[in-house]
């Protein structure tokens, strides 16, 4: 009877943990998406106020506002659509390689979309079309290749250099936020929970106020891998990666089970194989 009660309690605890993790992960994803769309909307407002490319003189304020919102929000939606498709097709490629692949399809799709926006605005204004689709696609390709891609590469490299420089100080900053009994302990797992991060150490865990991105930067000096958009684990702490139904999870030597995202399963398996090879 006790064993049955213990099993039910364990099942309930696991169910609550899983539900909480899914809910927090959904909330985090929603917040990121919300922030990106909000930024796109603000850029559209800026276009309406400034009126670049002569739109300040050719359009009244409200037509200009509608035009720039359609251009910016539509372009962002097209980028996200192409980016999601590329992620599914070339999921194992590097971040930069994926952005290179996105460039040409995005230029074709978005130039066609903007050509349609121009056509609608010209019809509403009873004006003549002043831009052609070939010119739009060429300008999109030039902008993507000569401006967007170099900017992505430069920002990505600067971020990597910054993380490598501050890693030592950042890990101290992270552990100093822990209570006295855990302070100084080396974390073996991090879990995002809303605007907080749960830090797992060999002698216990604690929830601290910190962005997950900052926590990842703090542990850059520890050999580890991000198993999921809301989980990071030290490679040395992983015992095995196993399949549970249609999903995967990593089992740590502490007994903790961590979700493994479909796109990150290969990275986790490679890190585990490398650690075992180094141990031999």
C-alpha positions in Angstrom: 0.0 0.0 0.0 2.8 2.4 0.9 4.6 1.5 -2.4 1.4 2.3 -4.3 0.9 5.6 -2.5 4.6 6.5 -3.1 4.2 5.7 -6.8 1.0 7.8 -7.1 2.8 10.7 -5.3 5.8 10.4 -7.6 3.5 10.4 -10.6 1.6 13.5 -9.4 4.8 15.3 -8.7 6.2 14.5 -12.2 2.9 15.6 -13.8 2.9 18.9 -11.9 6.6 19.4 -12.8 5.9 18.6 -16.5 2.8 20.9 -16.6 4.6 23.7 -14.9 7.6 23.4 -17.3 5.3 23.3 -20.4 3.4 26.4 -19.1 6.5 28.4 -18.4 8.1 27.4 -21.7 4.9 28.5 -23.5 4.9 31.8 -21.6 8.5 32.4 -22.4 8.0 31.7 -26.1 4.9 33.9 -26.2 6.9 36.8 -24.5 9.7 36.5 -27.1 7.3 36.5 -30.0 5.3 39.3 -28.5 8.5 41.4 -28.1 9.6 40.9 -31.7 6.2 41.8 -33.1 6.1 44.8 -30.8 9.5 45.9 -32.2 8.2 45.5 -35.8 5.2 47.6 -34.9 7.3 50.3 -33.4 9.5 50.4 -36.6 6.3 50.7 -38.6 5.3 53.7 -36.5 8.8 55.2 -37.1 8.4 54.8 -40.8 5.0 56.6 -40.7 6.4 59.5 -38.7 9.7 59.9 -40.7 8.3 58.9 -44.1 11.5 57.5 -45.7 12.0 57.0 -49.5 9.9 60.1 -50.3 6.7 58.7 -48.7 6.5 61.8 -46.4 5.8 63.9 -49.4 3.7 61.5 -51.5 1.3 60.2 -48.8 -0.8 61.7 -46.1 -0.2 60.5 -42.6 -2.8 57.8 -42.2 -2.2 56.2 -45.7 1.6 56.5 -44.9 1.0 54.8 -41.5 -1.0 51.9 -43.0 1.7 51.5 -45.8 4.6 51.3 -43.4 2.8 49.0 -41.0 2.0 46.7 -43.9 5.6 46.8 -45.2 7.3 46.2 -41.8 4.9 43.7 -40.2 4.5 41.8 -43.5 8.2 41.7 -44.1 8.7 40.4 -40.5 6.1 37.7 -41.1 7.7 36.7 -44.3 11.1 36.4 -42.7 9.7 34.3 -39.9 7.9 32.0 -42.4 11.1 31.4 -44.5 13.2 31.1 -41.3 10.8 28.4 -39.9 10.9 26.5 -43.2 14.7 26.6 -43.3 15.0 25.4 -39.7 13.0 22.3 -40.6 15.0 21.6 -43.7 18.6 22.3 -42.6 18.1 22.1 -38.8 21.7 20.7 -38.2 23.5 23.6 -39.9 25.1 26.5 -38.1 23.2 29.7 -37.2 25.1 31.8 -39.9 24.5 29.1 -42.6 20.8 29.1 -41.9 20.6 32.9 -42.4 22.6 32.6 -45.6 20.0 30.0 -46.9 17.1 32.3 -45.8 18.4 35.2 -47.9 17.3 34.3 -51.4 13.9 32.8 -50.7 13.1 35.8 -48.5 14.2 38.3 -51.2 11.9 36.6 -53.7 8.9 36.3 -51.4 9.1 39.7 -49.8 9.8 41.6 -53.0 6.7 40.0 -54.4 4.7 41.0 -51.3 5.9 44.6 -51.3 5.2 44.9 -55.0 1.6 43.9 -54.1 1.5 46.5 -51.3 2.7 49.2 -53.8 0.1 48.1 -56.3 -2.7 48.3 -53.8 -1.5 51.7 -52.6 -1.2 53.0 -56.1 -4.7 51.8 -56.9 -6.1 53.4 -53.7 -4.3 56.7 -54.5 -5.2 56.5 -58.2 -1.5 56.9 -58.9 1.0 55.4 -61.3 3.2 52.4 -60.2 6.7 53.8 -59.9 8.5 50.6 -58.9 8.8 47.2 -60.7 9.2 43.7 -59.3 12.7 43.1 -60.8 14.0 46.3 -59.2 12.5 45.2 -55.9 14.0 41.8 -55.9 17.5 43.1 -56.8 17.3 45.7 -54.0 16.2 43.0 -51.5 19.1 40.8 -52.5 21.6 43.7 -52.3 20.3 44.7 -48.9 20.3 41.1 -47.5 23.8 40.2 -48.9 25.6 43.5 -48.3 23.9 44.7 -45.1 21.9 42.1 -43.2 24.2 39.1 -43.4 27.4 41.1 -42.5 25.5 42.6 -39.6 24.3 39.2 -38.4 27.9 37.8 -38.6 29.4 40.8 -36.8 26.8 40.8 -34.0 27.1 37.0 -33.5 30.9 37.2 -33.3 30.9 40.1 -30.9 28.4 38.3 -28.7 30.6 35.2 -28.6 33.7 37.2 -27.8 31.8 39.0 -25.0 30.5 35.8 -23.5 34.0 34.2 -23.5 35.5 37.3 -21.8 32.9 37.7 -19.1 32.3 34.0 -18.5 34.6 33.8 -15.4 33.1 36.9 -13.8 29.6 35.9 -14.8 29.7 32.5 -13.0 30.7 34.3 -9.8 27.8 36.7 -10.3 25.4 33.8 -10.8 26.6 31.8 -7.8 26.6 34.9 -5.6 22.9 35.2 -6.1 22.4 31.8 -4.5 21.7 31.5 -0.8 24.6 30.9 1.6 24.3 27.1 1.7 24.7 26.9 -2.1 27.0 29.8 -2.7 30.2 28.8 -4.5 28.7 25.5 -5.7 29.3 24.7 -9.4 25.9 24.4 -11.2 25.2 21.3 -13.2 21.8 22.3 -14.6 19.8 25.5 -15.3 16.1 25.7 -16.0 14.2 28.8 -17.1 11.0 29.4 -15.1 9.4 32.6 -16.4 11.6 35.5 -15.5 13.6 33.3 -13.1 16.2 30.6 -13.4 16.4 27.5 -11.2 20.0 26.7 -10.5 20.7 23.0 -9.7 23.9 22.3 -7.7 25.3 19.1 -6.1 23.8 20.0 -2.7 20.4 21.5 -3.8 18.7 23.9 -6.1 17.4 27.4 -5.8 15.3 29.8 -7.9 17.0 33.2 -8.6 16.0 36.3 -10.4 17.9 36.3 -13.6 17.3 36.1 -17.4 18.0 32.6 -18.9 20.3 34.2 -21.5 22.4 35.8 -18.8 22.6 32.5 -16.9 23.8 30.8 -20.1 26.5 33.4 -20.5 27.5 32.8 -16.9 28.2 29.1 -17.5 30.0 29.6 -20.8 33.2 28.4 -19.1 31.6 25.1 -18.1 31.5 22.2 -20.5 27.8 21.9 -21.1 25.0 21.9 -23.7 21.6 23.5 -24.0 19.2 20.5 -24.2 16.0 22.6 -24.6 15.1 26.2 -25.1 14.6 26.4 -21.3 17.3 23.9 -20.1 21.0 23.7 -19.9 23.1 20.9 -18.4 26.8 20.3 -17.7 28.0 17.5 -19.9 29.7 15.7 -17.0 26.3 15.4 -15.3 24.6 13.5 -18.1 24.2 9.7 -17.7 22.2 8.9 -20.8 19.8 10.2 -23.4 16.6 8.1 -23.7 13.4 8.2 -25.6 10.1 8.5 -23.8 7.2 8.0 -26.3 7.7 10.6 -29.0 10.0 12.8 -26.9 13.6 12.5 -25.6 15.0 13.3 -22.2 18.5 13.4 -20.6 18.9 11.5 -17.3 21.5 13.2 -15.0 23.6 11.3 -12.4 21.6 13.2 -9.7 18.4 11.4 -10.9 17.0 14.6 -12.5 15.4 14.2 -15.9 15.7 17.0 -18.4 13.7 17.5 -21.6 15.7 17.3 -24.9 14.4 19.2 -27.8 14.1 17.5 -31.2 16.5 20.0 -32.8 19.0 19.7 -29.9 19.1 15.9 -29.6 22.0 15.6 -32.0 24.1 18.2 -30.0 23.3 16.5 -26.7 24.2 13.0 -28.0 27.5 14.3 -29.6 28.4 16.1 -26.3 27.8 12.9 -24.3 29.8 10.7 -26.8 32.7 13.2 -26.6 32.7 13.1 -22.8 32.7 9.3 -22.8 35.6 9.3 -25.3 37.6 11.8 -23.1 36.9 9.6 -20.0 38.5 6.5 -21.7 
